[in-house]
Amino acid sequence: MKSLLIMLLGTLLLFSCSKESSLERDTDEPPVPEGGLLAKMVSKEDGGTDSTVATFFYDSEKRLSKINNLVIDVSDLNVETEYRYYRNSAGLVERYVEFGRFLDKGNPVLEDSVVGIIHNNGTQYTYSVFRGFDLGGDPFSDSAVYAYNNNGQLTDYKLYDVDTDDIEFVSHHTTYARDAKGNISIITMEFKDDSQTNDPPQVISLQYDDKVSAMNFGTDMLLTGFFMPGLCSPSNEVRYEDPSEDDAFTIVYEYNNLNKPVKAVQTHLLSGKKATVNYYYR
């Protein structure tokens, strides 16, 4: 998708260096890490000065309504992102809004947004239309189609585009395979710039523990065709491998009395770098 989605949806990765500026200056103690709803996730690469604060908001029915995230690095170049989910009475997302703002020492230098209208058949998402502007300022409108397996789990996402020859093609195709517990175990992603492109697929494999995820938001996290680590499976990831990017890491957790994580240490298997993540609940 020629949009901010590709660039910003990865900002919740544990090795991204981000944090929310208002939270950075907040001297209040964080929420006690107990209870059910995830309130905040704070991550920091060991030995580094950058950190990430992702804050989660819910509606009166305890359904996810917003995620706030802000990227700040040592050069003080910030990337603020916000994801909003607007639901119908049945809890299905009908409108998705993603907002991104780039800040240099607190001053906005670039803003962008994507709005998705999500359609459903009463129980499942069927297709969606995303509209916004690419980074060159040109408007775009892309449509996506969803498919499910016999267990009602979203397993297939196709994003359609039109190339310069007015030929419609699938610019982004993602499939999800799941293990017996419903965790996403294999992700296969294919991208095309036009109808003639034939790049090899990107295949990601994941393994999980037998505890309870801090933030299983399910299908809602897959509406854009991008996988948000740790946000849409019932268990916690303990290993992530992406050979196409030479990327692999393991995660070791500490849990509370509800078997939910309160701390995680992620180790990148190639560089040896570590990141520590703390989870806070309300």
C-alpha positions as CSV (number, residue, x, y, z in Angstrom):
1,M,0.0,0.0,0.0
2,K,1.4,3.4,-1.0
3,S,0.7,4.8,2.4
4,L,1.9,5.4,5.9
5,L,0.7,1.9,6.9
6,I,3.9,0.1,5.7
7,M,6.2,2.5,7.6
8,L,4.2,2.9,10.8
9,L,2.6,-0.4,11.6
10,G,6.0,-1.8,12.6
11,T,6.5,0.7,15.4
12,L,5.2,-1.6,18.0
13,L,8.0,-4.0,17.4
14,L,10.0,-4.4,20.6
15,F,13.3,-3.3,18.9
16,S,11.7,-0.1,17.6
17,C,13.0,2.8,19.6
18,S,9.9,4.9,20.6
19,K,8.2,6.5,23.5
20,E,5.4,8.9,24.1
21,S,6.8,12.4,25.0
22,S,4.1,13.3,27.5
23,L,4.7,9.9,29.2
24,E,8.4,10.5,29.1
25,R,7.9,13.6,31.3
26,D,5.4,11.9,33.5
27,T,6.7,11.4,37.1
28,D,3.7,9.3,38.3
29,E,4.3,5.7,39.1
30,P,3.1,3.3,36.4
31,P,0.0,1.2,36.9
32,V,0.4,-1.8,39.2
33,P,1.1,-4.9,36.9
34,E,-2.0,-6.8,37.9
35,G,-5.5,-7.3,36.5
36,G,-6.9,-8.0,33.1
37,L,-6.6,-5.1,30.6
38,L,-3.2,-4.1,29.3
39,A,-2.7,-0.4,30.0
40,K,0.9,0.2,29.0
41,M,3.9,-1.5,27.4
42,V,7.3,0.0,28.0
43,S,10.4,-1.3,26.2
44,K,14.0,-0.3,26.1
45,E,17.0,-1.7,24.4
46,D,19.6,-2.7,27.0
47,G,22.4,-0.2,27.2
48,G,20.5,2.3,25.0
49,T,18.8,5.6,25.8
50,D,15.8,5.1,23.5
51,S,12.6,3.5,24.7
52,T,9.1,2.8,23.7
53,V,5.8,3.5,25.5
54,A,2.7,2.1,23.9
55,T,-0.5,3.0,25.7
56,F,-3.8,1.2,25.2
57,F,-7.3,2.5,25.6
58,Y,-10.7,0.7,25.7
59,D,-14.4,1.5,25.4
60,S,-17.1,0.9,28.0
61,E,-17.3,-2.8,26.9
62,K,-13.5,-3.2,27.4
63,R,-12.9,-3.4,23.7
64,L,-9.7,-1.8,22.3
65,S,-10.4,1.7,21.0
66,K,-7.0,3.3,20.6
67,I,-3.3,2.6,20.7
68,N,-0.9,5.5,21.3
69,N,2.8,5.2,20.4
70,L,5.6,7.8,19.9
71,V,9.0,7.1,18.6
72,I,11.9,9.2,20.1
73,D,15.6,8.6,19.4
74,V,18.7,10.2,20.8
75,S,18.7,12.8,17.9
76,D,15.2,13.9,19.2
77,L,13.6,13.0,15.9
78,N,10.2,11.7,17.0
79,V,7.6,9.6,15.2
80,E,4.1,9.8,16.8
81,T,1.5,7.2,15.8
82,E,-2.1,6.7,16.8
83,Y,-4.4,3.9,15.8
84,R,-8.1,4.3,16.4
85,Y,-10.9,1.6,16.1
86,Y,-14.5,2.7,15.8
87,R,-17.0,-0.2,16.3
88,N,-20.6,-1.0,15.8
89,S,-23.0,-2.3,18.5
90,A,-21.8,-5.8,17.8
91,G,-18.2,-4.8,18.5
92,L,-17.0,-5.1,14.9
93,V,-14.7,-2.3,13.6
94,E,-16.4,-0.2,11.0
95,R,-13.8,2.6,10.7
96,Y,-10.1,2.4,11.2
97,V,-7.9,5.6,11.5
98,E,-4.2,5.7,11.6
99,F,-2.4,9.0,12.1
100,G,1.3,9.7,11.9
101,R,3.4,12.8,12.7
102,F,7.1,13.3,12.4
103,L,8.6,15.8,14.9
104,D,12.0,17.3,15.0
105,K,12.8,18.6,18.6
106,G,9.0,18.7,19.1
107,N,8.2,20.6,15.9
108,P,6.0,18.8,13.3
109,V,7.8,18.4,10.0
110,L,5.4,15.9,8.3
111,E,1.9,14.6,9.0
112,D,0.0,11.8,7.3
113,S,-3.1,9.7,7.9
114,V,-4.9,6.7,6.6
115,V,-8.7,6.0,7.0
116,G,-10.1,2.6,6.4
117,I,-13.8,1.8,6.0
118,I,-14.3,-1.8,7.1
119,H,-17.3,-3.8,5.9
120,N,-18.7,-7.0,7.5
121,N,-21.4,-9.6,7.1
122,G,-22.6,-9.3,10.7
123,T,-20.0,-11.6,12.2
124,Q,-16.9,-11.3,10.1
125,Y,-15.0,-8.7,8.1
126,T,-15.5,-9.0,4.4
127,Y,-13.6,-6.2,2.7
128,S,-12.3,-2.7,3.3
129,V,-11.3,0.5,1.5
130,F,-8.3,2.5,2.7
131,R,-7.9,6.1,1.7
132,G,-5.1,8.6,2.4
133,F,-2.0,10.2,1.0
134,D,1.4,8.7,0.2
135,L,4.5,10.4,1.4
136,G,4.7,12.4,-1.9
137,G,1.4,14.0,-1.1
138,D,-0.6,12.1,-3.7
139,P,-4.0,10.7,-2.7
140,F,-4.6,6.9,-3.0
141,S,-7.5,4.5,-2.5
142,D,-6.9,0.8,-2.1
143,S,-9.3,-2.0,-1.4
144,A,-8.7,-5.2,0.6
145,V,-10.6,-8.5,0.9
146,Y,-10.5,-10.9,3.8
147,A,-11.0,-14.7,4.0
148,Y,-11.4,-17.1,6.9
149,N,-10.9,-20.8,7.7
150,N,-13.5,-23.2,9.0
151,N,-12.8,-22.1,12.6
152,G,-13.7,-18.5,11.8
153,Q,-10.1,-17.3,12.0
154,L,-8.9,-14.7,9.5
155,T,-6.3,-16.5,7.3
156,D,-6.1,-14.5,4.1
157,Y,-5.7,-10.8,3.2
158,K,-5.5,-9.3,-0.3
159,L,-4.9,-5.7,-1.1
160,Y,-5.8,-4.6,-4.6
161,D,-4.2,-1.8,-6.6
162,V,-4.1,-0.5,-10.2
163,D,-0.8,-0.1,-12.1
164,T,0.1,2.5,-14.7
165,D,-1.4,0.3,-17.4
166,D,-4.8,0.3,-15.6
167,I,-4.4,-3.3,-14.8
168,E,-5.8,-4.4,-11.4
169,F,-3.4,-6.6,-9.4
170,V,-2.9,-7.8,-5.8
171,S,-0.2,-5.6,-4.4
172,H,-0.1,-7.2,-1.0
173,H,-1.1,-10.7,-0.1
174,T,-0.7,-12.1,3.4
175,T,-1.7,-15.6,4.6
176,Y,-1.8,-16.8,8.3
177,A,-1.3,-20.4,9.4
178,R,-2.2,-21.2,13.0
179,D,-1.3,-23.8,15.6
180,A,-3.7,-25.9,17.6
181,K,-4.3,-23.1,20.1
182,G,-5.1,-20.5,17.5
183,N,-1.7,-18.7,17.6
184,I,-0.4,-17.4,14.3
185,S,2.5,-19.8,13.6
186,I,3.4,-19.0,9.9
187,I,3.0,-15.6,8.1
188,T,3.6,-15.5,4.4
189,M,3.6,-12.0,2.8
190,E,4.0,-11.1,-0.9
191,F,4.3,-7.6,-2.3
192,K,4.1,-6.3,-5.8
193,D,4.8,-2.9,-7.3
194,D,2.8,-3.6,-10.4
195,S,1.1,-6.5,-12.2
196,Q,4.4,-7.8,-13.6
197,T,6.3,-7.9,-10.3
198,N,7.2,-11.4,-9.1
199,D,9.3,-11.0,-5.9
200,P,9.8,-14.0,-3.6
201,P,7.5,-14.2,-0.6
202,Q,8.5,-13.2,2.9
203,V,7.9,-16.1,5.3
204,I,7.9,-15.6,9.1
205,S,7.7,-18.4,11.7
206,L,6.7,-18.0,15.3
207,Q,6.7,-20.1,18.5
208,Y,4.7,-19.5,21.7
209,D,4.6,-20.3,25.4
210,D,1.7,-21.9,27.2
211,K,0.7,-18.8,29.2
212,V,-1.8,-16.0,28.6
213,S,-1.1,-13.2,26.2
214,A,-1.0,-9.7,27.6
215,M,-2.9,-8.3,24.6
216,N,-4.8,-10.8,22.4
217,F,-6.8,-8.3,20.2
218,G,-7.4,-11.0,17.5
219,T,-8.6,-10.2,14.0
220,D,-8.8,-6.4,14.6
221,M,-5.0,-6.3,14.5
222,L,-4.9,-7.9,11.0
223,L,-7.2,-5.5,9.2
224,T,-4.4,-3.9,7.4
225,G,-2.6,-7.1,6.4
226,F,0.3,-6.4,8.7
227,F,1.1,-8.5,11.7
228,M,1.6,-6.7,15.0
229,P,3.8,-8.9,17.2
230,G,2.1,-10.0,20.4
231,L,-1.2,-8.3,19.7
232,C,-3.4,-11.0,18.0
233,S,-2.6,-14.5,19.5
234,P,-3.8,-16.1,22.8
235,S,-0.3,-17.0,23.9
236,N,3.0,-15.1,24.1
237,E,5.7,-15.3,21.4
238,V,9.0,-16.9,22.5
239,R,10.7,-17.1,19.1
240,Y,10.4,-15.1,15.9
241,E,12.3,-15.9,12.7
242,D,12.3,-14.1,9.3
243,P,15.1,-15.6,7.1
244,S,14.4,-13.1,4.3
245,E,15.5,-10.3,6.6
246,D,18.1,-12.3,8.5
247,D,16.0,-11.5,11.6
248,A,15.5,-13.9,14.5
249,F,15.0,-13.4,18.2
250,T,13.9,-15.2,21.4
251,I,11.8,-13.9,24.3
252,V,11.9,-15.0,27.9
253,Y,9.0,-13.8,30.2
254,E,8.3,-13.2,33.9
255,Y,4.5,-13.7,34.7
256,N,2.1,-12.5,37.3
257,N,-0.4,-14.7,39.2
258,L,-2.7,-14.6,36.3
259,N,0.0,-16.2,34.0
260,K,0.2,-12.9,32.1
261,P,3.6,-11.4,31.4
262,V,4.9,-8.5,33.5
263,K,8.4,-8.5,32.0
264,A,10.1,-9.9,28.9
265,V,13.7,-10.0,27.7
266,Q,14.1,-10.2,24.0
267,T,17.4,-11.4,22.5
268,H,18.3,-10.9,18.9
269,L,20.1,-14.1,17.8
270,L,22.4,-12.5,15.3
271,S,23.5,-9.3,17.0
272,G,23.1,-10.5,20.6
273,K,21.3,-7.3,21.5
274,K,18.7,-7.4,24.2
275,A,15.6,-5.4,24.9
276,T,13.6,-5.4,28.1
277,V,9.8,-5.0,28.0
278,N,7.6,-4.2,31.0
279,Y,3.8,-4.7,30.9
280,Y,1.3,-2.8,33.1
281,Y,-2.3,-3.7,33.6
282,R,-5.4,-2.0,34.9
